[in-house]
Amino acid sequence: MAHERQPGIDGLSRWLGLRWENHDRLRLTIRDELINPAGLLSGPVAYAMVDYCMGSALWQSRREDERIATIGISINYVQTAREGDVICEATLDRRNDRIAVLSSRVSHEDGRLLATAIGSFAIFPSERLGGRERGPETPAG
């Protein structure tokens, strides 16, 4: 289920050029601004992909009165890339009423594994936000 109408859910995801293919898969095309001084895709770009992808996957499983927040993500960089498309996929491994654990893989379009990650997210009632009902509107949602 491709989504082309909006390339991101906020300013950072739009600047990065994140494109959701569905709620648990996103893609970006490497461009000069995302390359570090060594000529490689900058590590924080992959980290941001993981956080957005995990958050989007979890957002789809939440109840209307729930909100989510990243607690922590551990990422292992296997290798990197210089050009082409990078794809991130996330899987909801476990969740209860308060915590969710997700895993993620970042790969190059040629199939090379670039990074693996595991993340934990808090799940809490939206009234804890002081009455604000704001949350991400995932493009695939």
Order of alpha helices (4+ residues) and beta strands (2+ residues): alpha-beta-beta-alpha-beta-beta-beta-beta
